């Protein structure tokens, strides 16, 4: 009898390959091996699925058979998140094939700056771009944004204070607010 062994597509091998002659009542074992960066997708024996097995044995052969193996690229995930006012692109969970590269772009909103970028929980600085190259494992990237120094130090306009020791007046209409946690005698006049 004959056993025909083949690979569908690429990404691995089956051994022995091709067509082999097998005597009545004998056995034949086939080994399925994925290439680096690939995994066994399926093994089909005589048209029926046999699972993603790495070995298959035809025992007590009494008929001819076929066996076909197929492979798929191993995939990993990169999780990208951000905190604060800005964006990271691409964001969320992205599937990446083994050996591939993915670039991430980090952009703060107006008035904000990149505070830090963590890759796999390790700081890579306040970078605006980061590339994962030759991916062979799962990864994560997190960008954090904070207010720029100029935004933090912007002065408050139109405000004057008054206390029982003195009075400040203004020609503009004012509204008076008590300061929480302070004596009612200390007030804040906000110029409208």
C-alpha positions as CSV (number, residue, x, y, z in Angstrom):
1,X,0.0,0.0,0.0
2,X,1.0,3.6,-0.3
3,X,0.9,6.6,2.2
4,X,1.1,10.0,0.7
5,X,2.4,12.7,3.0
6,X,2.3,16.4,2.2
7,X,2.4,19.9,3.6
8,X,-0.2,22.5,2.7
9,X,1.4,25.9,2.3
10,X,4.6,26.6,4.2
11,X,5.8,26.9,7.7
12,X,7.0,23.4,8.5
13,X,7.7,19.8,7.4
14,X,6.3,16.3,7.6
15,X,8.6,13.3,7.7
16,X,8.8,11.1,5.7
17,X,7.4,13.3,3.0
18,X,6.0,12.3,-0.4
19,X,4.7,8.8,-1.2
20,X,5.9,5.8,0.7
21,X,5.3,2.1,0.2
22,X,4.0,0.2,3.2
23,X,3.6,-3.6,3.6
24,X,0.3,-5.1,4.6
25,X,-0.1,-5.2,8.5
26,X,2.9,-3.0,9.1
27,X,3.0,0.5,10.8
28,X,4.3,3.9,9.7
29,X,4.9,6.9,11.9
30,X,4.9,10.5,10.6
31,X,6.5,13.4,12.4
32,X,5.1,17.0,11.9
33,X,7.6,19.8,12.7
34,X,6.8,23.5,12.6
35,X,9.5,26.0,11.5
36,X,10.6,28.7,13.9
37,X,7.8,31.2,14.4
38,X,5.1,28.8,13.2
39,X,2.8,26.3,14.9
40,X,0.9,23.2,13.7
41,X,-2.5,24.3,12.5
42,X,-4.0,21.0,11.6
43,X,-3.3,17.4,10.5
44,X,-5.7,15.7,8.1
45,X,-5.7,11.9,7.7
46,X,-7.7,10.4,4.8
47,X,-9.7,13.6,4.6
48,X,-10.6,13.7,8.3
49,X,-9.1,16.0,10.9
50,X,-6.7,14.4,13.4
51,X,-6.0,17.6,15.4
52,X,-2.8,19.7,15.7
53,X,-0.7,16.7,16.5
54,X,3.1,16.5,16.1
55,X,3.1,12.8,15.4
56,X,0.8,10.3,13.7
57,X,1.1,6.5,13.4
58,X,-0.7,4.4,10.8
59,X,-0.9,1.0,12.6
60,X,-1.7,-2.4,11.0
61,X,-1.9,-0.9,7.5
62,X,-4.5,-2.6,5.3
63,X,-5.2,0.2,2.8
64,X,-3.5,3.2,1.2
65,X,-3.7,6.5,3.1
66,X,-3.0,10.2,2.9
67,X,-1.8,12.7,5.5
68,X,-1.6,16.4,5.2
69,X,-0.2,19.0,7.6
70,X,-0.7,22.7,7.7
71,X,0.9,25.4,9.7
72,X,0.2,29.0,10.8
73,X,2.5,31.8,12.0
74,X,2.7,32.1,15.7
75,X,1.1,35.2,16.9
76,X,1.7,37.5,19.9
77,X,-0.1,40.4,21.4
78,X,1.0,44.0,22.1
79,X,-1.2,45.9,24.5
80,X,-1.0,49.7,24.2
81,X,-2.7,52.1,26.7
82,X,-2.3,55.7,27.8
83,X,-3.0,57.8,30.8
84,X,-3.8,61.5,30.7
85,X,-4.5,63.9,27.8
86,X,-2.9,62.5,24.7
87,X,-2.9,59.4,22.4
88,X,-0.9,56.4,21.4
89,X,-1.3,54.8,18.0
90,X,-2.2,52.0,17.4
91,X,-4.1,51.7,20.7
92,X,-5.5,48.6,22.4
93,X,-4.6,45.0,21.8
94,X,-2.8,44.2,18.5
95,X,-1.9,40.7,17.2
96,X,1.5,40.5,15.7
97,X,3.1,37.6,13.8
98,X,6.4,36.1,15.0
99,X,9.4,38.2,13.7
100,X,7.3,41.2,12.7
101,X,7.9,44.8,13.7
102,X,5.4,47.4,15.0
103,X,5.9,51.1,15.5
104,X,4.0,53.1,18.1
105,X,3.5,56.9,18.0
106,X,2.8,58.9,21.2
107,X,1.2,62.4,20.8
108,X,0.3,64.7,23.7
109,X,-2.7,67.1,23.5
110,X,-2.1,70.8,23.4
111,X,-0.8,72.0,26.8
112,X,0.4,68.6,27.8
113,X,3.7,66.7,27.5
114,X,4.8,63.1,27.4
115,X,5.7,62.3,31.0
116,X,6.9,58.7,30.6
117,X,6.7,55.6,28.3
118,X,6.8,52.2,29.9
119,X,7.6,49.1,27.8
120,X,6.9,45.8,29.6
121,X,6.9,47.9,32.8
122,X,10.3,49.4,32.2
123,X,10.9,53.0,31.4
124,X,12.2,54.0,28.0
125,X,12.0,57.7,28.6
126,X,9.6,60.4,27.4
127,X,9.8,59.2,23.8
128,X,7.4,60.1,21.0
129,X,8.0,56.9,19.0
130,X,8.8,53.3,19.9
131,X,9.3,50.3,17.7
132,X,9.0,46.6,18.7
133,X,11.3,44.7,16.3
134,X,11.5,41.0,15.6
135,X,8.6,40.2,17.9
136,X,8.9,36.9,19.7
137,X,6.9,37.4,22.9
138,X,3.9,39.3,24.2
139,X,4.5,43.0,25.1
140,X,2.9,46.0,26.6
141,X,3.4,49.8,26.2
142,X,2.0,52.6,28.3
143,X,2.2,56.3,27.7
144,X,1.6,58.9,30.5
145,X,0.9,62.6,29.9
146,X,1.1,65.6,32.2
147,X,0.5,69.3,32.0
148,X,3.4,71.3,30.6
149,X,5.2,73.6,33.0
150,X,3.8,76.7,31.3
151,X,0.2,75.4,31.8
152,X,0.9,74.7,35.5
153,X,2.3,78.2,36.1
154,X,-0.3,80.3,34.3
155,X,-1.4,83.1,36.6
156,X,-5.0,83.5,37.7
157,X,-6.5,86.6,36.2
158,X,-8.8,89.2,37.8
159,X,-8.6,88.1,41.5
160,X,-7.9,90.2,44.6
161,X,-8.1,89.4,48.3
162,X,-9.4,91.2,51.2
163,X,-9.3,90.6,55.0
164,X,-10.3,92.3,58.2
165,X,-7.0,94.2,58.2
166,X,-7.6,96.0,54.9
167,X,-10.0,96.5,52.0
168,X,-9.3,96.3,48.3
169,X,-11.8,97.9,46.0
170,X,-12.3,97.7,42.3
171,X,-14.3,99.6,39.8
172,X,-15.4,96.3,38.3
173,X,-18.4,94.4,39.5
174,X,-17.2,91.7,42.0
175,X,-18.7,88.6,43.5
176,X,-17.7,87.4,47.0
177,X,-17.0,83.8,47.9
178,X,-16.1,82.3,51.3
179,X,-12.9,80.2,51.3
180,X,-13.7,76.7,52.5
181,X,-11.7,75.8,55.7
182,X,-10.9,79.4,56.5
183,X,-12.4,82.0,58.8
184,X,-15.5,83.6,57.4
185,X,-13.7,87.0,57.8
186,X,-11.3,86.1,55.0
187,X,-12.9,86.3,51.6
188,X,-12.0,86.2,47.9
189,X,-13.2,88.9,45.6
190,X,-13.4,87.7,42.0
191,X,-13.5,90.4,39.4
192,X,-16.2,89.7,36.8
